[in-house]
Amino acid sequence: MPGIRGSAAYSHEPPRDPCLKINSKEPFNAEPPRSVLISSYVTPVEFFYKRNHGPAPIVDDIERYRVCIFGLVENPKELSLDDIRKLPRYDVTATLQCAGNRRTAMSKVKTVKGVGWDVAAIGNAVWGGARLADVLELVGIPKLAATTPSGGKHVEFTSVDRCKEENGGPYKASIPLKRATSPEADVLLAYEMNGEPLNRDHGYPLRVIVPGVIGARSVKWLDSIEITAEECQGFFMQRDYKMFAPSVNWDNISWPTRRPLMDFPVQSAICSLEDVNVVNDGKIVVAGYAVSGGGRGIERVDVSVDGGKTWVEASRYQKPDVPYTADDDVCCDKWAWILFKVEVDIPQNAEIVAKAVDMAANVQPEDVTVIWNLRGVLNTSWHKVEVQVGRSNL
């Protein structure tokens, strides 16, 4: 596409905050310290996890930038960023989470393949842009359409970046047309993040945001949108980001037997403590995040200090100092995480555990071994940290 180039090497990467934990340098993949996540309901851009599959593309000339919309449509178009900005603007607060979040804990059971994420491959932001449903109307696809007259049932997004997994080709992913055309799904073509233009790591000048779905479907650096009869056949839909049974290994894997991952399950993690902590006698605050995919709110977060024998319920909030109730539109961003906290007494050598329950009564599984999979995706098991009681040096 005119006006865009992808670096052949990594010599033109954007600046990044030095506090980030780098899990891979080339391509760059990094997450913030877990404590940063609970310092703010909306994650600052510089601390939002970075997930790249190649060098971050560079837009040379925004005036020449175009998004092509084509395929099984009656009226294909090329849209400039100004064309998209002329459509009604929406702000959607949504949590993005890499499917590999918390992979390191899964790899302790048995080796898995993928970037070694801790618990912070997740972030919550206010995304600003045009609804994809409005954009698709420009090419003749009405809202709430599940198919086009010519048989289109999926919307495929192609990036301008170049990925090692695609043999140097672009990143691709798709979602069903019925989700793309639903105003209630809040799928965006976003050009802003937290009130500012997207930066390079997060998809400048335009990216897709698919709320409630694993981050792999929210394609960055958008180049084109194709309406297709079948879901995307690219690597990241057909040979990655699928979840297999614990019995499957690289010798017996059969990719076509599993669907591409979409909505992510209920998830929570403790962010106020590291994996091993030494604390003084008394009370400590246990705090973290909880979120569920598909727009399902969080019904409850339970915290235990004895490895799951007994539990206390944590308080939940989104807006500061406003109690969270998932059925209250004023207080509830349905696509966003909640933050939780509770003060607890610490016994000797405690195992602190957190688990969340969503509004559909889905609960995190206790044991990571029952959801272990060779790609290490969707580790939503109980999050546990060890605490040892020591004496103060004061």
C-alpha positions as CSV (number, residue, x, y, z in Angstrom):
1,M,0.0,0.0,0.0
2,P,1.3,3.5,-0.8
3,G,2.5,5.4,2.2
4,I,3.4,2.3,4.4
5,R,6.5,0.3,4.7
6,G,7.5,-2.5,7.0
7,S,11.1,-2.6,8.2
8,A,13.1,-5.5,6.9
9,A,15.0,-5.4,10.2
10,Y,14.4,-4.0,13.7
11,S,16.5,-0.9,13.4
12,H,13.5,1.5,13.4
13,E,11.5,0.3,16.4
14,P,9.6,2.8,18.4
15,P,10.7,3.9,21.9
16,R,9.4,1.8,24.8
17,D,9.2,2.4,28.6
18,P,12.2,0.9,30.4
19,C,10.1,-0.6,33.1
20,L,8.6,-3.2,30.7
21,K,9.5,-6.8,31.1
22,I,10.8,-7.9,27.7
23,N,9.8,-11.4,26.8
24,S,11.1,-11.2,23.3
25,K,13.2,-8.5,21.6
26,E,12.8,-9.4,17.9
27,P,9.8,-9.3,17.5
28,F,9.2,-7.1,20.5
29,N,6.9,-8.6,23.1
30,A,6.7,-7.1,26.6
31,E,4.5,-6.6,29.6
32,P,4.5,-4.2,32.5
33,P,5.2,-5.1,36.2
34,R,2.0,-6.7,37.4
35,S,1.5,-4.0,40.1
36,V,1.2,-1.3,37.4
37,L,-2.1,-2.9,36.2
38,I,-4.0,-2.1,39.4
39,S,-2.7,1.5,39.7
40,S,-5.3,2.7,37.2
41,Y,-8.6,1.4,35.8
42,V,-7.5,2.6,32.3
43,T,-4.0,1.3,31.5
44,P,-1.6,4.0,30.4
45,V,-0.5,3.5,26.8
46,E,3.2,3.2,27.7
47,F,2.4,0.3,30.1
48,F,-0.1,-1.5,27.9
49,Y,1.4,-4.9,26.9
50,K,3.2,-5.0,23.5
51,R,2.5,-8.0,21.2
52,N,4.2,-8.0,17.8
53,H,4.9,-10.7,15.2
54,G,7.5,-8.7,13.3
55,P,9.0,-5.2,13.0
56,A,6.5,-2.4,13.9
57,P,5.4,-0.9,10.5
58,I,6.0,2.7,9.7
59,V,3.4,4.9,8.0
60,D,5.3,7.4,5.8
61,D,2.4,9.4,4.4
62,I,-1.0,9.4,6.2
63,E,-2.5,11.3,3.3
64,R,-2.0,8.3,1.0
65,Y,-3.1,5.7,3.5
66,R,-6.2,3.8,2.4
67,V,-8.2,0.8,3.7
68,C,-9.5,-1.4,0.9
69,I,-12.9,-3.1,1.5
70,F,-13.6,-5.7,-1.1
71,G,-14.7,-9.3,-1.6
72,L,-18.2,-10.6,-1.6
73,V,-19.8,-7.1,-1.6
74,E,-21.7,-5.1,-4.1
75,N,-19.9,-1.8,-3.7
76,P,-16.1,-2.2,-2.8
77,K,-14.4,0.9,-1.6
78,E,-11.1,2.4,-0.6
79,L,-11.4,4.6,2.5
80,S,-9.0,7.2,3.8
81,L,-8.5,7.8,7.5
82,D,-10.5,11.1,7.0
83,D,-13.3,9.1,5.5
84,I,-13.5,6.9,8.5
85,R,-13.2,9.9,10.9
86,K,-16.3,11.4,9.2
87,L,-18.4,8.5,10.5
88,P,-20.0,8.7,14.0
89,R,-17.3,8.3,16.6
90,Y,-17.7,5.9,19.5
91,D,-15.6,5.4,22.6
92,V,-15.5,1.8,23.9
93,T,-13.7,0.9,27.1
94,A,-12.4,-2.6,26.5
95,T,-9.9,-5.0,27.9
96,L,-7.5,-6.7,25.4
97,Q,-5.8,-9.9,26.6
98,C,-3.3,-12.0,24.7
99,A,-4.4,-15.6,24.6
100,G,-1.0,-16.5,26.0
101,N,-1.5,-14.5,29.2
102,R,-0.2,-16.5,32.2
103,R,1.6,-18.9,29.9
104,T,4.6,-19.2,32.2
105,A,2.5,-20.9,34.9
106,M,1.3,-23.4,32.4
107,S,4.8,-24.1,31.2
108,K,5.8,-25.2,34.7
109,V,3.5,-28.2,34.3
110,K,5.1,-29.2,31.0
111,T,6.9,-27.2,28.3
112,V,4.6,-25.2,25.9
113,K,5.4,-23.3,22.8
114,G,5.1,-19.5,22.8
115,V,6.1,-16.2,24.4
116,G,6.6,-16.6,28.1
117,W,4.0,-14.2,29.5
118,D,3.4,-13.6,33.2
119,V,0.1,-12.2,34.3
120,A,0.3,-8.8,32.6
121,A,-0.3,-9.6,28.9
122,I,-3.5,-7.7,29.4
123,G,-4.7,-4.1,29.6
124,N,-7.8,-1.9,29.6
125,A,-8.1,1.1,27.4
126,V,-10.6,3.6,26.0
127,W,-10.6,3.0,22.2
128,G,-12.0,5.7,19.9
129,G,-13.1,5.2,16.4
130,A,-15.9,4.2,14.0
131,R,-18.1,1.2,14.4
132,L,-17.3,-1.5,11.9
133,A,-21.0,-1.9,11.4
134,D,-21.2,1.7,10.1
135,V,-18.2,1.2,7.8
136,L,-19.7,-1.9,6.3
137,E,-22.8,-0.1,5.5
138,L,-20.7,2.0,3.1
139,V,-20.2,-1.1,0.9
140,G,-23.8,-2.1,1.0
141,I,-23.9,-4.5,4.0
142,P,-26.7,-3.6,6.4
143,K,-26.5,-3.8,10.1
144,L,-27.3,-7.2,11.7
145,A,-26.5,-9.0,8.4
146,A,-25.3,-12.6,8.8
147,T,-24.5,-13.0,5.2
148,T,-24.3,-11.0,2.0
149,P,-26.3,-11.7,-1.2
150,S,-23.1,-13.2,-2.8
151,G,-22.5,-15.5,0.1
152,G,-20.2,-13.5,2.4
153,K,-20.2,-14.7,6.0
154,H,-16.9,-13.6,7.4
155,V,-14.9,-10.4,7.7
156,E,-11.2,-10.9,7.2
157,F,-8.7,-8.2,8.4
158,T,-5.2,-8.0,6.9
159,S,-2.4,-6.0,8.4
160,V,0.5,-4.3,6.7
161,D,3.1,-5.9,9.0
162,R,5.3,-8.8,8.0
163,C,5.3,-11.9,10.3
164,K,7.8,-14.7,10.6
165,E,4.9,-17.2,11.1
166,E,3.4,-16.2,7.7
167,N,6.8,-16.6,5.9
168,G,7.1,-12.8,5.7
169,G,3.5,-12.3,4.8
170,P,1.0,-10.1,6.6
171,Y,-0.9,-10.9,9.7
172,K,-4.6,-11.9,9.1
173,A,-7.6,-12.8,11.2
174,S,-11.4,-12.8,10.7
175,I,-14.6,-12.6,12.7
176,P,-18.1,-13.7,11.7
177,L,-20.1,-11.1,9.7
178,K,-22.9,-11.3,12.2
179,R,-20.6,-10.0,14.9
180,A,-19.1,-7.4,12.6
181,T,-22.5,-5.9,11.6
182,S,-23.9,-5.9,15.2
183,P,-23.9,-2.5,16.8
184,E,-24.2,-4.2,20.2
185,A,-20.8,-6.0,19.6
186,D,-19.0,-2.6,19.5
187,V,-16.4,-3.8,17.0
188,L,-14.4,-0.7,16.1
189,L,-12.0,0.6,13.5
190,A,-10.0,2.5,16.2
191,Y,-7.7,5.5,15.5
192,E,-7.4,6.6,19.1
193,M,-6.3,4.9,22.4
194,N,-7.0,6.7,25.7
195,G,-7.8,9.9,23.9
196,E,-4.6,10.1,21.8
197,P,-3.8,8.8,18.3
198,L,-2.7,5.2,18.3
199,N,1.1,4.8,18.6
200,R,3.1,2.4,16.4
201,D,3.1,-0.5,18.8
202,H,-0.7,-0.4,19.1
203,G,-1.5,-0.1,15.4
204,Y,-1.1,3.4,14.1
205,P,-2.9,4.7,12.1
206,L,-5.9,2.3,12.3
207,R,-6.6,-1.0,14.0
208,V,-9.5,-3.3,14.7
209,I,-10.9,-3.7,18.2
210,V,-13.0,-6.8,18.8
211,P,-14.2,-6.5,22.4
212,G,-14.5,-9.6,24.5
213,V,-12.4,-11.7,22.1
214,I,-8.7,-12.8,22.4
215,G,-6.4,-10.0,21.3
216,A,-5.2,-12.0,18.3
217,R,-8.4,-10.9,16.4
218,S,-7.9,-7.2,17.0
219,V,-5.7,-6.7,14.0
220,K,-3.3,-3.8,14.1
221,W,-2.0,-1.6,11.2
222,L,-5.1,-2.3,9.2
223,D,-4.5,-2.6,5.4
224,S,-7.7,-4.2,4.1
225,I,-11.0,-5.8,4.9
226,E,-12.3,-8.6,2.8
227,I,-15.8,-10.2,3.0
228,T,-15.4,-13.9,2.5
229,A,-17.4,-17.1,2.4
230,E,-15.1,-18.9,4.8
231,E,-13.2,-17.8,7.9
232,C,-9.6,-16.6,7.4
233,Q,-7.3,-19.4,6.2
234,G,-4.1,-17.6,7.5
235,F,-1.7,-19.1,10.0
236,F,-3.1,-17.3,13.1
237,M,-6.6,-18.6,12.5
238,Q,-5.8,-22.1,11.3
239,R,-2.5,-23.2,12.8
240,D,-2.3,-21.1,16.0
241,Y,-4.6,-19.7,18.7
242,K,-6.5,-22.9,19.0
243,M,-6.9,-24.9,22.3
244,F,-6.3,-28.7,22.4
245,A,-6.8,-31.3,25.1
246,P,-3.9,-32.1,27.4
247,S,-3.3,-35.4,25.6
248,V,-2.5,-33.7,22.3
249,N,1.2,-33.2,21.5
250,W,3.1,-32.1,18.4
251,D,3.1,-35.6,17.0
252,N,-0.6,-36.1,17.0
253,I,-2.0,-32.6,16.6
254,S,-4.7,-32.1,14.0
255,W,-5.3,-28.4,13.5
256,P,-8.6,-28.7,11.5
257,T,-10.3,-30.5,14.4
258,R,-10.5,-27.3,16.5
259,R,-12.1,-23.9,15.9
260,P,-10.1,-20.7,16.2
261,L,-10.4,-19.1,19.6
262,M,-12.7,-16.2,20.0
263,D,-14.3,-15.2,23.3
264,F,-11.9,-15.6,26.2
265,P,-13.0,-17.4,29.4
266,V,-13.3,-15.8,32.9
267,Q,-9.9,-14.8,34.2
268,S,-8.4,-13.1,37.2
269,A,-4.9,-12.5,38.7
270,I,-3.4,-11.1,41.8
271,C,-1.3,-8.0,41.1
272,S,-0.5,-6.6,44.5
273,L,1.9,-9.5,45.2
274,E,4.7,-11.3,43.3
275,D,4.9,-15.1,43.2
276,V,7.0,-15.3,46.4
277,N,6.6,-12.7,49.1
278,V,8.0,-12.1,52.6
279,V,5.6,-9.9,54.6
280,N,5.3,-8.9,58.2
281,D,2.7,-10.2,60.6
282,G,-0.8,-8.7,60.3
283,K,-3.1,-7.7,57.5
284,I,-2.2,-7.2,53.8
285,V,-4.3,-6.1,50.8
286,V,-4.8,-8.6,48.0
287,A,-5.7,-6.8,44.8
288,G,-5.9,-7.6,41.1
289,Y,-8.0,-7.7,38.0
290,A,-10.8,-10.0,36.8
291,V,-12.5,-10.1,33.3
292,S,-14.6,-12.4,31.2
293,G,-15.1,-12.5,27.5
294,G,-18.2,-12.0,25.4
295,G,-19.4,-9.0,27.5
296,R,-20.1,-11.2,30.5
297,G,-19.6,-9.2,33.7
298,I,-17.9,-10.4,36.9
299,E,-20.3,-11.7,39.5
300,R,-17.8,-12.4,42.2
301,V,-14.1,-12.6,43.1
302,D,-13.1,-15.0,45.9
303,V,-9.8,-14.8,47.7
304,S,-8.3,-17.5,50.0
305,V,-5.3,-17.4,52.2
306,D,-5.1,-21.1,52.9
307,G,-4.9,-22.5,49.4
308,G,-8.6,-22.7,48.7
309,K,-9.9,-24.2,51.9
310,T,-11.8,-21.1,53.0
311,W,-12.7,-18.0,51.1
312,V,-13.6,-14.3,51.5
313,E,-15.3,-12.2,48.8
314,A,-13.3,-9.2,47.5
315,S,-14.8,-5.8,46.7
316,R,-15.1,-5.0,42.9
317,Y,-14.9,-1.7,41.1
318,Q,-14.3,-0.1,37.7
319,K,-14.7,3.6,38.2
320,P,-12.7,4.7,41.3
321,D,-14.7,4.7,44.5
322,V,-17.8,3.4,42.7
323,P,-18.9,-0.1,43.7
324,Y,-19.3,-2.4,40.7
325,T,-22.7,-3.9,39.8
326,A,-22.7,-5.7,36.4
327,D,-26.4,-4.9,35.8
328,D,-26.0,-1.1,36.2
329,D,-25.2,0.6,32.9
330,V,-23.9,3.7,34.8
331,C,-21.2,1.7,36.6
332,C,-20.5,-1.1,34.2
333,D,-18.3,-1.1,31.1
334,K,-19.3,-4.6,29.8
335,W,-16.2,-5.1,27.8
336,A,-13.8,-4.1,30.5
337,W,-12.1,-5.7,33.4
338,I,-13.0,-5.0,37.0
339,L,-10.4,-4.4,39.7
340,F,-10.7,-6.2,43.0
341,K,-9.2,-5.8,46.5
342,V,-9.7,-7.3,50.0
343,E,-7.7,-6.9,53.2
344,V,-6.9,-10.3,54.8
345,D,-5.0,-11.6,57.8
346,I,-1.9,-13.6,56.9
347,P,-1.1,-16.9,58.6
348,Q,2.3,-18.4,58.5
349,N,3.5,-19.4,55.0
350,A,0.2,-18.7,53.3
351,E,-0.9,-19.7,49.8
352,I,-3.1,-16.8,48.5
353,V,-5.5,-17.7,45.8
354,A,-7.9,-15.7,43.7
355,K,-10.7,-17.0,41.5
356,A,-13.4,-15.1,39.6
357,V,-17.0,-16.1,38.7
358,D,-18.7,-14.3,35.8
359,M,-22.4,-13.4,35.3
360,A,-23.0,-16.7,33.5
361,A,-21.7,-18.6,36.6
362,N,-18.5,-19.7,34.8
363,V,-15.7,-20.1,37.3
364,Q,-12.0,-20.5,36.8
365,P,-10.7,-24.1,37.1
366,E,-8.7,-24.9,40.1
367,D,-5.9,-26.9,38.5
368,V,-3.8,-25.8,35.5
369,T,-3.1,-29.4,34.6
370,V,-6.7,-30.0,33.4
371,I,-6.5,-27.2,30.9
372,W,-2.8,-27.6,29.9
373,N,-2.3,-27.4,26.1
374,L,0.8,-27.5,24.0
375,R,0.4,-23.8,22.9
376,G,-0.1,-22.6,26.4
377,V,-3.2,-20.6,25.7
378,L,-6.0,-19.5,28.0
379,N,-4.5,-20.3,31.3
380,T,-7.4,-19.3,33.4
381,S,-6.7,-21.5,36.4
382,W,-6.8,-20.2,40.0
383,H,-4.0,-17.6,40.4
384,K,-1.8,-18.4,43.4
385,V,1.0,-16.6,45.1
386,E,3.1,-17.8,48.1
387,V,3.5,-15.6,51.2
388,Q,6.0,-16.1,54.0
389,V,5.7,-14.2,57.2
390,G,8.9,-12.7,58.3
391,R,10.0,-10.2,61.0
392,S,10.2,-6.5,60.3
393,N,13.8,-5.0,60.3
394,L,12.4,-1.8,61.7
